[in-house]
Amino acid sequence: MAKVIRFTGGQRCKDCGDQIPPARLRASPSARKCVACQTDREQRAANIARAMSPNDIAIIKG
Ligand SMILES: [Zn+2]
């Protein structure tokens, strides 16, 4: 069965499926996640970054 993608004017969060508020999309048109999921991800990334030494981060970034 073909998957039909409907554009109803709202982008949905690819993590939880919640609709991303239009105001958020205006502020960040490339947003693919709702505020809650995006914040959660950034928080985890920040925690990982803090746990690593600058040398480790340099290796990951190449
Ligand atoms: Zn979400």
N, CA, C, O and the ligand as a Tripos MOL2 file, in Angstrom:
@<TRIPOS>MOLECULE
protein
  249   247    63     0     0
PROTEIN
NO_CHARGES

@<TRIPOS>ATOM
      1 N           0.8450   -1.1920    0.0000 N.3       1 MET1
      2 CA          0.0000    0.0000    0.0000 C.3       1 MET1
      3 C           0.8820    1.2440    0.0000 C.2       1 MET1
      4 O           1.7740    1.3910    0.8360 O.2       1 MET1
      5 N           0.6220    2.1190   -0.9340 N.am      2 ALA2
      6 CA          1.4390    3.3210   -1.0420 C.3       2 ALA2
      7 C           1.2190    4.2290    0.1540 C.2       2 ALA2
      8 O           0.1080    4.3880    0.6610 O.2       2 ALA2
      9 N           2.3110    4.8070    0.5740 N.am      3 LYS3
     10 CA          2.2220    5.7200    1.7080 C.3       3 LYS3
     11 C           1.9280    7.1240    1.1790 C.2       3 LYS3
     12 O           2.7040    7.6930    0.4110 O.2       3 LYS3
     13 N           0.8190    7.6500    1.5970 N.am      4 VAL4
     14 CA          0.4370    8.9820    1.1390 C.3       4 VAL4
     15 C           0.8260   10.0170    2.1870 C.2       4 VAL4
     16 O           0.4350    9.9450    3.3530 O.2       4 VAL4
     17 N           1.5860   10.9480    1.7340 N.am      5 ILE5
     18 CA          1.9800   12.0220    2.6480 C.3       5 ILE5
     19 C           1.0970   13.2320    2.3800 C.2       5 ILE5
     20 O           1.0970   13.7890    1.2820 O.2       5 ILE5
     21 N           0.3710   13.6160    3.3650 N.am      6 ARG6
     22 CA         -0.5280   14.7650    3.2100 C.3       6 ARG6
     23 C           0.0880   15.9960    3.8630 C.2       6 ARG6
     24 O           0.6360   15.9450    4.9650 O.2       6 ARG6
     25 N          -0.0230   17.0820    3.1490 N.am      7 PHE7
     26 CA          0.4530   18.3340    3.7150 C.3       7 PHE7
     27 C          -0.7460   19.1170    4.2220 C.2       7 PHE7
     28 O          -1.4990   19.7130    3.4510 O.2       7 PHE7
     29 N          -0.8970   19.1010    5.4960 N.am      8 THR8
     30 CA         -2.0490   19.7730    6.0860 C.3       8 THR8
     31 C          -1.6430   21.1050    6.7070 C.2       8 THR8
     32 O          -2.3810   21.6830    7.5050 O.2       8 THR8
     33 N          -0.4730   21.5760    6.3330 N.am      9 GLY9
     34 CA         -0.0200   22.8530    6.8530 C.3       9 GLY9
     35 C           0.8190   22.7330    8.0990 C.2       9 GLY9
     36 O           1.3310   23.7280    8.6120 O.2       9 GLY9
     37 N           0.9590   21.5280    8.5830 N.am     10 GLY10
     38 CA          1.7510   21.3540    9.7940 C.3      10 GLY10
     39 C           2.7650   20.2470    9.6470 C.2      10 GLY10
     40 O           2.4620   19.1810    9.1110 O.2      10 GLY10
     41 N           3.9420   20.4920   10.1100 N.am     11 GLN11
     42 CA          4.9970   19.4870   10.1210 C.3      11 GLN11
     43 C           4.8540   18.6720   11.3960 C.2      11 GLN11
     44 O           4.6120   19.2210   12.4700 O.2      11 GLN11
     45 N           5.0040   17.3670   11.2720 N.am     12 ARG12
     46 CA          4.9040   16.5530   12.4780 C.3      12 ARG12
     47 C           6.2740   16.1300   12.9810 C.2      12 ARG12
     48 O           7.1940   15.8780   12.2030 O.2      12 ARG12
     49 N           6.3840   16.0610   14.2910 N.am     13 CYS13
     50 CA          7.6280   15.6470   14.9260 C.3      13 CYS13
     51 C           7.9640   14.2200   14.4860 C.2      13 CYS13
     52 O           7.1160   13.3300   14.5530 O.2      13 CYS13
     53 N           9.1880   14.0080   14.0410 N.am     14 LYS14
     54 CA          9.5330   12.6710   13.5640 C.3      14 LYS14
     55 C           9.8300   11.7220   14.7130 C.2      14 LYS14
     56 O          10.0060   10.5220   14.5050 O.2      14 LYS14
     57 N           9.8860   12.2570   15.9200 N.am     15 ASP15
     58 CA         10.0990   11.3920   17.0780 C.3      15 ASP15
     59 C           8.7790   10.9320   17.6890 C.2      15 ASP15
     60 O           8.5530    9.7330   17.8540 O.2      15 ASP15
     61 N           7.9060   11.8850   18.0260 N.am     16 CYS16
     62 CA          6.6870   11.5230   18.7460 C.3      16 CYS16
     63 C           5.4290   11.6950   17.8990 C.2      16 CYS16
     64 O           4.3530   11.2480   18.2970 O.2      16 CYS16
     65 N           5.5520   12.3390   16.7300 N.am     17 GLY17
     66 CA          4.4020   12.4760   15.8480 C.3      17 GLY17
     67 C           3.5000   13.6500   16.1780 C.2      17 GLY17
     68 O           2.5010   13.8810   15.4960 O.2      17 GLY17
     69 N           3.8400   14.3780   17.1990 N.am     18 ASP18
     70 CA          3.0520   15.5650   17.5240 C.3      18 ASP18
     71 C           3.2520   16.6230   16.4380 C.2      18 ASP18
     72 O           4.2920   16.6800   15.7830 O.2      18 ASP18
     73 N           2.2420   17.4440   16.2710 N.am     19 GLN19
     74 CA          2.3710   18.5050   15.2880 C.3      19 GLN19
     75 C           3.3060   19.5860   15.8260 C.2      19 GLN19
     76 O           3.2060   20.0050   16.9790 O.2      19 GLN19
     77 N           4.2090   20.0200   14.9650 N.am     20 ILE20
     78 CA          5.1160   21.0880   15.3630 C.3      20 ILE20
     79 C           4.3950   22.4140   15.1740 C.2      20 ILE20
     80 O           3.9020   22.6850   14.0790 O.2      20 ILE20
     81 N           4.3190   23.2400   16.1950 N.am     21 PRO21
     82 CA          3.5770   24.4960   16.1020 C.3      21 PRO21
     83 C           4.1110   25.3850   14.9860 C.2      21 PRO21
     84 O           5.3240   25.5140   14.8190 O.2      21 PRO21
     85 N           3.2010   26.0050   14.2120 N.am     22 PRO22
     86 CA          3.6290   26.8850   13.1200 C.3      22 PRO22
     87 C           4.6160   27.9470   13.5740 C.2      22 PRO22
     88 O           5.5150   28.3150   12.8190 O.2      22 PRO22
     89 N           4.4640   28.4400   14.7840 N.am     23 ALA23
     90 CA          5.3710   29.4700   15.2940 C.3      23 ALA23
     91 C           6.8000   28.9330   15.3750 C.2      23 ALA23
     92 O           7.7720   29.6430   15.1120 O.2      23 ALA23
     93 N           6.8920   27.6610   15.7470 N.am     24 ARG24
     94 CA          8.2240   27.0490   15.8350 C.3      24 ARG24
     95 C           8.8100   26.8920   14.4380 C.2      24 ARG24
     96 O          10.0030   27.1130   14.2330 O.2      24 ARG24
     97 N           7.9750   26.5130   13.4840 N.am     25 LEU25
     98 CA          8.4660   26.3380   12.1180 C.3      25 LEU25
     99 C           8.8870   27.6690   11.5020 C.2      25 LEU25
    100 O           9.8180   27.7330   10.7000 O.2      25 LEU25
    101 N           8.1870   28.7200   11.8910 N.am     26 ARG26
    102 CA          8.5910   30.0400   11.3850 C.3      26 ARG26
    103 C           9.9480   30.4200   11.9530 C.2      26 ARG26
    104 O          10.7920   30.9790   11.2520 O.2      26 ARG26
    105 N          10.1510   30.1130   13.2250 N.am     27 ALA27
    106 CA         11.4130   30.4560   13.8770 C.3      27 ALA27
    107 C          12.5340   29.5390   13.3930 C.2      27 ALA27
    108 O          13.6910   29.9480   13.2990 O.2      27 ALA27
    109 N          12.1750   28.3030   13.0910 N.am     28 SER28
    110 CA         13.1730   27.3190   12.7030 C.3      28 SER28
    111 C          12.5760   26.4180   11.6260 C.2      28 SER28
    112 O          12.1300   25.3090   11.9190 O.2      28 SER28
    113 N          12.5690   26.9000   10.3620 N.am     29 PRO29
    114 CA         11.8790   26.1840    9.2690 C.3      29 PRO29
    115 C          12.3960   24.7670    9.0440 C.2      29 PRO29
    116 O          11.6860   23.9340    8.4800 O.2      29 PRO29
    117 N          13.6110   24.4860    9.4730 N.am     30 SER30
    118 CA         14.1620   23.1520    9.2480 C.3      30 SER30
    119 C          13.8500   22.2020   10.3960 C.2      30 SER30
    120 O          14.2880   21.0510   10.3940 O.2      30 SER30
    121 N          13.0910   22.6870   11.3790 N.am     31 ALA31
    122 CA         12.7680   21.8550   12.5330 C.3      31 ALA31
    123 C          11.9900   20.6230   12.1010 C.2      31 ALA31
    124 O          11.0360   20.7360   11.3310 O.2      31 ALA31
    125 N          12.3810   19.4520   12.5820 N.am     32 ARG32
    126 CA         11.6760   18.2110   12.2700 C.3      32 ARG32
    127 C          11.1970   17.5330   13.5390 C.2      32 ARG32
    128 O          10.7070   16.4050   13.5170 O.2      32 ARG32
    129 N          11.3480   18.2380   14.6340 N.am     33 LYS33
    130 CA         10.9150   17.6850   15.9140 C.3      33 LYS33
    131 C          10.2180   18.7660   16.7150 C.2      33 LYS33
    132 O          10.4640   19.9580   16.5290 O.2      33 LYS33
    133 N           9.3410   18.3270   17.6110 N.am     34 CYS34
    134 CA          8.6780   19.2870   18.4790 C.3      34 CYS34
    135 C           9.6810   19.8110   19.5050 C.2      34 CYS34
    136 O          10.7840   19.2840   19.6480 O.2      34 CYS34
    137 N           9.2770   20.8370   20.1980 N.am     35 VAL35
    138 CA         10.1890   21.4710   21.1520 C.3      35 VAL35
    139 C          10.6810   20.4790   22.1970 C.2      35 VAL35
    140 O          11.8620   20.4510   22.5410 O.2      35 VAL35
    141 N           9.7500   19.6610   22.6990 N.am     36 ALA36
    142 CA         10.1030   18.7160   23.7600 C.3      36 ALA36
    143 C          11.1730   17.7320   23.2990 C.2      36 ALA36
    144 O          12.1520   17.4990   24.0080 O.2      36 ALA36
    145 N          10.9890   17.1590   22.1200 N.am     37 CYS37
    146 CA         11.9450   16.1730   21.6210 C.3      37 CYS37
    147 C          13.2740   16.8380   21.2680 C.2      37 CYS37
    148 O          14.3420   16.2850   21.5300 O.2      37 CYS37
    149 N          13.2020   18.0130   20.6800 N.am     38 GLN38
    150 CA         14.4210   18.7100   20.2930 C.3      38 GLN38
    151 C          15.2370   19.0700   21.5240 C.2      38 GLN38
    152 O          16.4550   18.8920   21.5480 O.2      38 GLN38
    153 N          14.5550   19.5800   22.5490 N.am     39 THR39
    154 CA         15.2410   19.9660   23.7750 C.3      39 THR39
    155 C          15.8690   18.7490   24.4300 C.2      39 THR39
    156 O          16.9970   18.8050   24.9190 O.2      39 THR39
    157 N          15.1230   17.6420   24.4360 N.am     40 ASP40
    158 CA         15.6140   16.4130   25.0250 C.3      40 ASP40
    159 C          16.9090   15.9860   24.3510 C.2      40 ASP40
    160 O          17.8760   15.6130   25.0150 O.2      40 ASP40
    161 N          16.9160   16.0440   23.0330 N.am     41 ARG41
    162 CA         18.0860   15.6360   22.2650 C.3      41 ARG41
    163 C          19.2730   16.5540   22.5370 C.2      41 ARG41
    164 O          20.3980   16.0960   22.7380 O.2      41 ARG41
    165 N          18.9990   17.8670   22.5400 N.am     42 GLU42
    166 CA         20.0770   18.8200   22.7630 C.3      42 GLU42
    167 C          20.6500   18.6700   24.1660 C.2      42 GLU42
    168 O          21.8510   18.8290   24.3880 O.2      42 GLU42
    169 N          19.7530   18.3570   25.1140 N.am     43 GLN43
    170 CA         20.2090   18.1810   26.4890 C.3      43 GLN43
    171 C          21.1440   16.9770   26.5840 C.2      43 GLN43
    172 O          22.1830   17.0320   27.2400 O.2      43 GLN43
    173 N          20.7580   15.8950   25.9200 N.am     44 ARG44
    174 CA         21.6130   14.6980   25.9280 C.3      44 ARG44
    175 C          22.9500   14.9780   25.2700 C.2      44 ARG44
    176 O          23.9970   14.5650   25.7680 O.2      44 ARG44
    177 N          22.9080   15.6880   24.1350 N.am     45 ALA45
    178 CA         24.1410   16.0150   23.4190 C.3      45 ALA45
    179 C          25.0450   16.8680   24.2940 C.2      45 ALA45
    180 O          26.2630   16.6890   24.3080 O.2      45 ALA45
    181 N          24.4360   17.8020   25.0260 N.am     46 ALA46
    182 CA         25.2190   18.6730   25.9010 C.3      46 ALA46
    183 C          25.8510   17.8600   27.0230 C.2      46 ALA46
    184 O          27.0020   18.0910   27.3940 O.2      46 ALA46
    185 N          25.1000   16.9120   27.5580 N.am     47 ASN47
    186 CA         25.6270   16.0740   28.6330 C.3      47 ASN47
    187 C          26.7990   15.2430   28.1370 C.2      47 ASN47
    188 O          27.8060   15.1060   28.8310 O.2      47 ASN47
    189 N          26.6690   14.6920   26.9410 N.am     48 ILE48
    190 CA         27.7450   13.8900   26.3620 C.3      48 ILE48
    191 C          28.9760   14.7580   26.1230 C.2      48 ILE48
    192 O          30.1030   14.3560   26.4110 O.2      48 ILE48
    193 N          28.7380   15.9530   25.5940 N.am     49 ALA49
    194 CA         29.8440   16.8610   25.3050 C.3      49 ALA49
    195 C          30.5980   17.2190   26.5830 C.2      49 ALA49
    196 O          31.8260   17.3140   26.5930 O.2      49 ALA49
    197 N          29.8310   17.4170   27.6700 N.am     50 ARG50
    198 CA         30.4780   17.7750   28.9300 C.3      50 ARG50
    199 C          31.3000   16.6190   29.4770 C.2      50 ARG50
    200 O          32.3180   16.8230   30.1390 O.2      50 ARG50
    201 N          30.8480   15.4060   29.1930 N.am     51 ALA51
    202 CA         31.5200   14.2250   29.7360 C.3      51 ALA51
    203 C          32.8020   13.9050   28.9800 C.2      51 ALA51
    204 O          33.6460   13.1470   29.4580 O.2      51 ALA51
    205 N          32.9400   14.4930   27.7910 N.am     52 MET52
    206 CA         34.1180   14.2070   26.9740 C.3      52 MET52
    207 C          35.1330   15.3310   27.0930 C.2      52 MET52
    208 O          34.7940   16.4770   27.3860 O.2      52 MET52
    209 N          36.3680   14.9750   26.8600 N.am     53 SER53
    210 CA         37.4100   15.9900   26.8380 C.3      53 SER53
    211 C          37.3970   16.6760   25.4760 C.2      53 SER53
    212 O          36.8940   16.1040   24.5080 O.2      53 SER53
    213 N          37.9330   17.8770   25.3820 N.am     54 PRO54
    214 CA         37.9670   18.5800   24.0870 C.3      54 PRO54
    215 C          38.6520   17.7590   23.0100 C.2      54 PRO54
    216 O          38.2810   17.8500   21.8400 O.2      54 PRO54
    217 N          39.6410   16.9600   23.3770 N.am     55 ASN55
    218 CA         40.3240   16.1380   22.3830 C.3      55 ASN55
    219 C          39.3900   15.1010   21.7800 C.2      55 ASN55
    220 O          39.4410   14.8410   20.5780 O.2      55 ASN55
    221 N          38.5310   14.5040   22.6130 N.am     56 ASP56
    222 CA         37.5720   13.5200   22.1190 C.3      56 ASP56
    223 C          36.6290   14.1630   21.1200 C.2      56 ASP56
    224 O          36.3310   13.5840   20.0750 O.2      56 ASP56
    225 N          36.1600   15.3550   21.4410 N.am     57 ILE57
    226 CA         35.2270   16.0550   20.5570 C.3      57 ILE57
    227 C          35.9020   16.3670   19.2300 C.2      57 ILE57
    228 O          35.2790   16.2580   18.1740 O.2      57 ILE57
    229 N          37.1700   16.7540   19.2790 N.am     58 ALA58
    230 CA         37.8970   17.0750   18.0510 C.3      58 ALA58
    231 C          37.9960   15.8360   17.1630 C.2      58 ALA58
    232 O          37.9090   15.9290   15.9390 O.2      58 ALA58
    233 N          38.1800   14.6700   17.7970 N.am     59 ILE59
    234 CA         38.2820   13.4300   17.0170 C.3      59 ILE59
    235 C          36.9530   13.1360   16.3290 C.2      59 ILE59
    236 O          36.9290   12.7620   15.1570 O.2      59 ILE59
    237 N          35.8370   13.3040   17.0620 N.am     60 ILE60
    238 CA         34.5230   13.0230   16.5020 C.3      60 ILE60
    239 C          34.2050   13.9580   15.3570 C.2      60 ILE60
    240 O          33.6460   13.5430   14.3420 O.2      60 ILE60
    241 N          34.5660   15.2410   15.5230 N.am     61 LYS61
    242 CA         34.2820   16.2040   14.4720 C.3      61 LYS61
    243 C          35.1890   16.0120   13.2680 C.2      61 LYS61
    244 O          34.9010   16.5210   12.1850 O.2      61 LYS61
    245 N          36.2840   15.2790   13.4490 N.am     62 GLY62
    246 CA         37.1900   15.0330   12.3500 C.3      62 GLY62
    247 C          38.1100   16.2270   12.1460 C.2      62 GLY62
    248 O          38.9570   16.2090   11.2520 O.2      62 GLY62
    249 ZN          8.2200   15.2350   19.5460 Zn       63 ZN63
@<TRIPOS>BOND
     1     1     2 1
     2     2     3 1
     3     3     4 2
     4     3     5 am
     5     5     6 1
     6     6     7 1
     7     7     8 2
     8     7     9 am
     9     9    10 1
    10    10    11 1
    11    11    12 2
    12    11    13 am
    13    13    14 1
    14    14    15 1
    15    15    16 2
    16    15    17 am
    17    17    18 1
    18    18    19 1
    19    19    20 2
    20    19    21 am
    21    21    22 1
    22    22    23 1
    23    23    24 2
    24    23    25 am
    25    25    26 1
    26    26    27 1
    27    27    28 2
    28    27    29 am
    29    29    30 1
    30    30    31 1
    31    31    32 2
    32    31    33 am
    33    33    34 1
    34    34    35 1
    35    35    36 2
    36    35    37 am
    37    37    38 1
    38    38    39 1
    39    39    40 2
    40    39    41 am
    41    41    42 1
    42    42    43 1
    43    43    44 2
    44    43    45 am
    45    45    46 1
    46    46    47 1
    47    47    48 2
    48    47    49 am
    49    49    50 1
    50    50    51 1
    51    51    52 2
    52    51    53 am
    53    53    54 1
    54    54    55 1
    55    55    56 2
    56    55    57 am
    57    57    58 1
    58    58    59 1
    59    59    60 2
    60    59    61 am
    61    61    62 1
    62    62    63 1
    63    63    64 2
    64    63    65 am
    65    65    66 1
    66    66    67 1
    67    67    68 2
    68    67    69 am
    69    69    70 1
    70    70    71 1
    71    71    72 2
    72    71    73 am
    73    73    74 1
    74    74    75 1
    75    75    76 2
    76    75    77 am
    77    77    78 1
    78    78    79 1
    79    79    80 2
    80    79    81 am
    81    81    82 1
    82    82    83 1
    83    83    84 2
    84    83    85 am
    85    85    86 1
    86    86    87 1
    87    87    88 2
    88    87    89 am
    89    89    90 1
    90    90    91 1
    91    91    92 2
    92    91    93 am
    93    93    94 1
    94    94    95 1
    95    95    96 2
    96    95    97 am
    97    97    98 1
    98    98    99 1
    99    99   100 2
   100    99   101 am
   101   101   102 1
   102   102   103 1
   103   103   104 2
   104   103   105 am
   105   105   106 1
   106   106   107 1
   107   107   108 2
   108   107   109 am
   109   109   110 1
   110   110   111 1
   111   111   112 2
   112   111   113 am
   113   113   114 1
   114   114   115 1
   115   115   116 2
   116   115   117 am
   117   117   118 1
   118   118   119 1
   119   119   120 2
   120   119   121 am
   121   121   122 1
   122   122   123 1
   123   123   124 2
   124   123   125 am
   125   125   126 1
   126   126   127 1
   127   127   128 2
   128   127   129 am
   129   129   130 1
   130   130   131 1
   131   131   132 2
   132   131   133 am
   133   133   134 1
   134   134   135 1
   135   135   136 2
   136   135   137 am
   137   137   138 1
   138   138   139 1
   139   139   140 2
   140   139   141 am
   141   141   142 1
   142   142   143 1
   143   143   144 2
   144   143   145 am
   145   145   146 1
   146   146   147 1
   147   147   148 2
   148   147   149 am
   149   149   150 1
   150   150   151 1
   151   151   152 2
   152   151   153 am
   153   153   154 1
   154   154   155 1
   155   155   156 2
   156   155   157 am
   157   157   158 1
   158   158   159 1
   159   159   160 2
   160   159   161 am
   161   161   162 1
   162   162   163 1
   163   163   164 2
   164   163   165 am
   165   165   166 1
   166   166   167 1
   167   167   168 2
   168   167   169 am
   169   169   170 1
   170   170   171 1
   171   171   172 2
   172   171   173 am
   173   173   174 1
   174   174   175 1
   175   175   176 2
   176   175   177 am
   177   177   178 1
   178   178   179 1
   179   179   180 2
   180   179   181 am
   181   181   182 1
   182   182   183 1
   183   183   184 2
   184   183   185 am
   185   185   186 1
   186   186   187 1
   187   187   188 2
   188   187   189 am
   189   189   190 1
   190   190   191 1
   191   191   192 2
   192   191   193 am
   193   193   194 1
   194   194   195 1
   195   195   196 2
   196   195   197 am
   197   197   198 1
   198   198   199 1
   199   199   200 2
   200   199   201 am
   201   201   202 1
   202   202   203 1
   203   203   204 2
   204   203   205 am
   205   205   206 1
   206   206   207 1
   207   207   208 2
   208   207   209 am
   209   209   210 1
   210   210   211 1
   211   211   212 2
   212   211   213 am
   213   213   214 1
   214   214   215 1
   215   215   216 2
   216   215   217 am
   217   217   218 1
   218   218   219 1
   219   219   220 2
   220   219   221 am
   221   221   222 1
   222   222   223 1
   223   223   224 2
   224   223   225 am
   225   225   226 1
   226   226   227 1
   227   227   228 2
   228   227   229 am
   229   229   230 1
   230   230   231 1
   231   231   232 2
   232   231   233 am
   233   233   234 1
   234   234   235 1
   235   235   236 2
   236   235   237 am
   237   237   238 1
   238   238   239 1
   239   239   240 2
   240   239   241 am
   241   241   242 1
   242   242   243 1
   243   243   244 2
   244   243   245 am
   245   245   246 1
   246   246   247 1
   247   247   248 2
@<TRIPOS>SUBSTRUCTURE
     1 MET1         2 RESIDUE 1 A MET
     2 ALA2         6 RESIDUE 1 A ALA
     3 LYS3        10 RESIDUE 1 A LYS
     4 VAL4        14 RESIDUE 1 A VAL
     5 ILE5        18 RESIDUE 1 A ILE
     6 ARG6        22 RESIDUE 1 A ARG
     7 PHE7        26 RESIDUE 1 A PHE
     8 THR8        30 RESIDUE 1 A THR
     9 GLY9        34 RESIDUE 1 A GLY
    10 GLY10       38 RESIDUE 1 A GLY
    11 GLN11       42 RESIDUE 1 A GLN
    12 ARG12       46 RESIDUE 1 A ARG
    13 CYS13       50 RESIDUE 1 A CYS
    14 LYS14       54 RESIDUE 1 A LYS
    15 ASP15       58 RESIDUE 1 A ASP
    16 CYS16       62 RESIDUE 1 A CYS
    17 GLY17       66 RESIDUE 1 A GLY
    18 ASP18       70 RESIDUE 1 A ASP
    19 GLN19       74 RESIDUE 1 A GLN
    20 ILE20       78 RESIDUE 1 A ILE
    21 PRO21       82 RESIDUE 1 A PRO
    22 PRO22       86 RESIDUE 1 A PRO
    23 ALA23       90 RESIDUE 1 A ALA
    24 ARG24       94 RESIDUE 1 A ARG
    25 LEU25       98 RESIDUE 1 A LEU
    26 ARG26      102 RESIDUE 1 A ARG
    27 ALA27      106 RESIDUE 1 A ALA
    28 SER28      110 RESIDUE 1 A SER
    29 PRO29      114 RESIDUE 1 A PRO
    30 SER30      118 RESIDUE 1 A SER
    31 ALA31      122 RESIDUE 1 A ALA
    32 ARG32      126 RESIDUE 1 A ARG
    33 LYS33      130 RESIDUE 1 A LYS
    34 CYS34      134 RESIDUE 1 A CYS
    35 VAL35      138 RESIDUE 1 A VAL
    36 ALA36      142 RESIDUE 1 A ALA
    37 CYS37      146 RESIDUE 1 A CYS
    38 GLN38      150 RESIDUE 1 A GLN
    39 THR39      154 RESIDUE 1 A THR
    40 ASP40      158 RESIDUE 1 A ASP
    41 ARG41      162 RESIDUE 1 A ARG
    42 GLU42      166 RESIDUE 1 A GLU
    43 GLN43      170 RESIDUE 1 A GLN
    44 ARG44      174 RESIDUE 1 A ARG
    45 ALA45      178 RESIDUE 1 A ALA
    46 ALA46      182 RESIDUE 1 A ALA
    47 ASN47      186 RESIDUE 1 A ASN
    48 ILE48      190 RESIDUE 1 A ILE
    49 ALA49      194 RESIDUE 1 A ALA
    50 ARG50      198 RESIDUE 1 A ARG
    51 ALA51      202 RESIDUE 1 A ALA
    52 MET52      206 RESIDUE 1 A MET
    53 SER53      210 RESIDUE 1 A SER
    54 PRO54      214 RESIDUE 1 A PRO
    55 ASN55      218 RESIDUE 1 A ASN
    56 ASP56      222 RESIDUE 1 A ASP
    57 ILE57      226 RESIDUE 1 A ILE
    58 ALA58      230 RESIDUE 1 A ALA
    59 ILE59      234 RESIDUE 1 A ILE
    60 ILE60      238 RESIDUE 1 A ILE
    61 LYS61      242 RESIDUE 1 A LYS
    62 GLY62      246 RESIDUE 1 A GLY
    63 ZN63       249 GROUP 0 **** ****
